[in-house]
Amino acid sequence: MAKVVLMTGVSRYLGGLYARRLSADPSVERILAVDVVPPPHPIGRAEFVRADIRNPMIGRIISQAGVDTVVHMNVIATPKDTGGRATQKEINVIGTMQLLAACQKADSVQRLVVKSTAGVYGSSPRDPGVFTEDMNPKVMPRTGWSKDSVEVEGYVRGFSRRRPDVEINLLRFANVVGYGIRTALTDYFSLPAWPVPMGYDARFQLVHESDETEAMVRATTGPPIGIVNVAGDGYVTLLQCAALVRRPIVPVPLRSGGMLGTVIRQTGMADFSADQLSFLAFGRGLDTTRMRSVLGLDPGYTTRAAFDDFARRLKRSVPLAEPVAGTVSSAAAGTVAAISRVFERIDS
């Protein structure tokens, strides 16, 4: 199994980690790494193929190379990486549809591995303490990457009905953090001051970038697993994280989420949506029993250790708030001022 692998999203950070890690597996004979732009990082012995998965040409690549395993890692999390929300959705949804159509026609394909997100479970006050893989969200995600991922998983289920002979391995990851990765959540953590939903202190899990990579490799080369949640052990809360990196917090009402997100996106510092504010209010828990029993993964980082590793980068790159004098950096003051303008517009 997994002799000839085609992967998407190699030019992204996690795609590069995966390509290098998979290159070390001698059982994999050939790796085709597909993206629209050349990767800015090493990709091991993977062969870069410039191609757009939205183009039917991807089907010819799969057929001509005799690909038996397709690894889809090109569901993009942040619109600013693609030039806007419309392009992000087109890549995520239309790109997945075209890729699955190509897989459906290729008799050589025996396994499909999809990197998904625990964001498909949503975040609401009606949610259970932990989500198992067979649970559905009480409130569906409304925007962005999580909404796209719900649609992607729907297309994957349709593909599995049309090609029941193909093994489907789908991993739902908690928010990935680490020393090198940048996501909407790490951009939020990098803000000089954190807008925090007023009256809430969300509990959530994280997964380290190295554990994410190991999980993807196991899903590629190991036995069939179906759908599996992946997260580090334990939980952290939002206010604990703020205290660990000494970030000032700015309490904000949940109803200001949409307008607040617009202001923060305009600053260029982070992508921030109403769904993200809901996650910061209500959090999310994942049952990881299948991660250990079926995937065979025992994460090397707990949730707290994964955040600590990210925090080391944060402390090097972003000035910390003054812990004693009660003052904050000029950047933090600017963020607070932007949030204050939101409240003025809401009140008016």
Disulfide bonds with the S-S distance in Angstrom:
none
